[in-house]
Amino acid sequence: KNPNCILIAAHDFNDAPHVHGKMIFADFYDWLNFLGKKSEKIKKYRWLIKLHPAKYSNNISHMNYFLKKYPSFELLPKNITHNEILLKGIKCVLSSYGTIGHEYPLFGVPVINAGENRHSGYKFCIHPKNFKNYNNLINNISKIKPPRKIDKIYECYAMLNLVDFNLFEKLDFSEKKLDGLYIFKYFLSEYNE
């Protein structure tokens, strides 16, 4: 496996670019324009784009603009699997805040995020603090080492998907109960050490 590809995990253009907080770029268009310019300068890699599966037909109409503007971009087929993508030899994945940030590091592939994200508290993907840092990482992508602290991916996944955040779903609400100890007693009965 020769890692000669960079995977751009494109986001749904209808998603909020700042949903997790500060992003290095104004929006996804700004981010893709930056990466498109880099793809024209850094020719030693194939720049593969995996469109977000949500609302694919809407997203492809936006992506066609970038594919025409930046010939180095290669759009992957709609139904390609991530196993098939990994077989192509991925050096690095570029995302803003996608779940790909905890998926590809398990396979030894580093992920660079372009903003605050659900993985910001973990070291298994890369979180540049500003544009200068992000630009430097992209310019030196060949020097990026495989991810570390991947054992924490399981903790992150559990926090994102397995922990029941909806404590109040089963509660019988009334203003009187919310004013008393009822809610605290319920909380304590649901959790243990």
C-alpha positions as CSV (number, residue, x, y, z in Angstrom):
1,K,0.0,0.0,0.0
2,N,1.6,3.2,-1.2
3,P,0.0,6.2,0.6
4,N,-0.1,8.6,-2.3
5,C,-3.6,9.9,-1.9
6,I,-5.1,12.7,0.2
7,L,-8.8,12.2,1.1
8,I,-11.0,15.3,1.4
9,A,-14.0,14.3,3.4
10,A,-16.4,16.9,2.1
11,H,-19.3,18.1,4.3
12,D,-22.9,18.6,3.4
13,F,-23.0,22.1,2.0
14,N,-26.3,22.7,4.0
15,D,-24.6,21.9,7.3
16,A,-23.5,24.7,9.6
17,P,-19.7,25.1,9.3
18,H,-19.4,26.5,12.8
19,V,-21.6,24.1,14.6
20,H,-18.8,22.9,16.9
21,G,-17.3,26.4,17.4
22,K,-14.6,28.3,15.6
23,M,-13.5,27.2,12.2
24,I,-10.3,28.2,10.4
25,F,-12.2,29.1,7.2
26,A,-15.3,31.2,6.7
27,D,-17.2,28.2,5.4
28,F,-16.9,25.0,3.3
29,Y,-16.5,26.9,0.1
30,D,-13.6,28.9,1.5
31,W,-12.0,25.6,2.8
32,L,-12.4,23.8,-0.5
33,N,-11.0,26.7,-2.5
34,F,-8.0,26.7,-0.3
35,L,-7.5,22.9,-0.7
36,G,-8.1,23.3,-4.5
37,K,-5.3,25.8,-4.7
38,K,-3.0,23.4,-2.7
39,S,-4.0,20.5,-5.0
40,E,-2.7,22.5,-8.0
41,K,0.6,23.1,-6.3
42,I,1.2,19.8,-4.4
43,K,1.2,17.4,-7.3
44,K,2.8,14.4,-5.7
45,Y,-0.6,13.3,-4.3
46,R,-3.9,12.4,-5.7
47,W,-6.6,14.6,-4.2
48,L,-9.6,12.4,-3.7
49,I,-13.0,13.8,-2.6
50,K,-15.6,11.8,-0.9
51,L,-18.9,13.7,-0.8
52,H,-21.0,13.6,2.3
53,P,-23.7,11.0,1.7
54,A,-26.6,13.2,2.9
55,K,-28.4,15.0,0.1
56,Y,-25.8,13.8,-2.4
57,S,-27.6,15.2,-5.4
58,N,-27.6,18.7,-3.9
59,N,-24.0,18.4,-2.9
60,I,-22.8,17.2,-6.3
61,S,-24.2,20.4,-7.9
62,H,-22.0,22.5,-5.5
63,M,-19.0,20.1,-5.9
64,N,-19.1,20.3,-9.7
65,Y,-17.9,24.0,-9.4
66,F,-14.8,22.9,-7.5
67,L,-14.1,19.9,-9.8
68,K,-14.2,22.2,-12.8
69,K,-12.1,24.9,-11.1
70,Y,-9.5,22.5,-9.7
71,P,-8.6,19.6,-12.2
72,S,-6.4,17.9,-9.5
73,F,-9.5,17.1,-7.5
74,E,-10.9,13.6,-8.2
75,L,-14.5,12.8,-7.1
76,L,-14.9,9.3,-5.8
77,P,-17.9,7.2,-6.8
78,K,-21.0,7.8,-4.8
79,N,-21.2,4.2,-3.4
80,I,-17.5,3.6,-2.8
81,T,-16.8,2.1,0.6
82,H,-14.3,3.3,3.1
83,N,-12.5,-0.1,2.8
84,E,-12.1,0.5,-0.9
85,I,-10.8,4.0,-0.2
86,L,-8.3,2.7,2.3
87,L,-7.0,0.3,-0.3
88,K,-6.1,3.2,-2.5
89,G,-3.4,4.2,0.0
90,I,-4.5,7.3,2.0
91,K,-1.7,9.5,3.4
92,C,-4.0,11.8,5.2
93,V,-7.7,12.8,5.6
94,L,-8.8,16.5,5.6
95,S,-12.1,17.3,7.3
96,S,-13.6,20.2,9.2
97,Y,-15.3,18.3,11.9
98,G,-16.5,15.0,10.5
99,T,-16.9,11.6,12.2
100,I,-14.1,10.5,9.9
101,G,-11.9,12.1,12.6
102,H,-12.4,9.0,14.8
103,E,-12.7,6.5,12.0
104,Y,-9.5,6.7,9.9
105,P,-7.0,7.0,12.8
106,L,-8.0,3.4,13.7
107,F,-6.4,2.4,10.4
108,G,-3.2,4.4,11.0
109,V,-4.4,7.3,8.8
110,P,-4.0,10.9,10.3
111,V,-6.9,13.3,10.1
112,I,-6.4,17.1,10.0
113,N,-9.5,19.1,11.1
114,A,-10.1,22.6,9.9
115,G,-11.9,23.8,13.1
116,E,-13.2,22.9,16.5
117,N,-14.9,19.5,16.4
118,R,-16.3,16.6,18.4
119,H,-12.7,15.3,18.7
120,S,-11.0,18.5,19.9
121,G,-10.3,17.0,23.3
122,Y,-8.4,14.1,21.9
123,K,-5.0,13.6,20.3
124,F,-5.8,10.9,17.8
125,C,-6.4,13.5,15.1
126,I,-4.8,16.9,14.4
127,H,-6.4,20.2,15.5
128,P,-4.5,23.2,14.1
129,K,-5.2,26.4,16.1
130,N,-5.1,28.8,13.2
131,F,-4.7,29.3,9.4
132,K,-0.9,29.5,9.6
133,N,-0.7,26.2,11.5
134,Y,-3.2,24.6,9.1
135,N,-1.3,25.9,6.0
136,N,2.0,24.6,7.4
137,L,0.5,21.1,8.0
138,I,-0.8,20.9,4.4
139,N,2.5,22.1,3.0
140,N,4.3,19.4,5.0
141,I,1.8,16.6,4.7
142,S,4.5,14.1,3.8
143,K,6.0,14.6,7.3
144,I,2.8,13.9,9.2
145,K,3.2,10.8,11.4
146,P,0.5,8.2,12.0
147,P,-2.0,9.0,14.7
148,R,-1.2,8.5,18.4
149,K,-3.5,7.8,21.4
150,I,-5.8,5.8,19.2
151,D,-7.0,3.8,22.3
152,K,-8.9,7.0,23.2
153,I,-11.0,6.6,20.1
154,Y,-13.2,4.0,21.9
155,E,-13.7,6.5,24.8
156,C,-14.6,9.2,22.3
157,Y,-17.0,6.9,20.4
158,A,-18.7,5.9,23.7
159,M,-19.1,9.6,24.7
160,L,-20.6,10.5,21.3
161,N,-22.8,7.5,20.8
162,L,-23.3,5.3,23.8
163,V,-23.8,7.5,26.8
164,D,-27.4,8.4,27.3
165,F,-27.6,12.2,27.4
166,N,-31.4,12.2,27.6
167,L,-31.7,11.8,31.4
168,F,-35.1,13.5,31.4
169,E,-36.8,11.3,28.8
170,K,-38.4,9.0,31.4
171,L,-39.3,11.6,34.0
172,D,-42.8,12.5,34.9
173,F,-42.6,16.3,34.8
174,S,-44.4,18.9,36.8
175,E,-43.3,22.2,38.1
176,K,-43.6,21.0,41.7
177,K,-41.4,18.0,41.0
178,L,-38.7,20.2,39.3
179,D,-38.6,22.5,42.3
180,G,-37.8,19.7,44.7
181,L,-35.3,16.9,45.1
182,Y,-37.2,14.6,42.7
183,I,-34.8,15.3,39.8
184,F,-31.7,14.8,41.9
185,K,-33.0,11.5,43.3
186,Y,-33.8,10.3,39.9
187,F,-30.4,11.2,38.6
188,L,-28.6,9.4,41.4
189,S,-30.8,6.3,40.9
190,E,-29.8,6.1,37.2
191,Y,-26.1,6.2,37.7
192,N,-23.5,4.4,39.8
193,E,-19.8,4.6,40.3
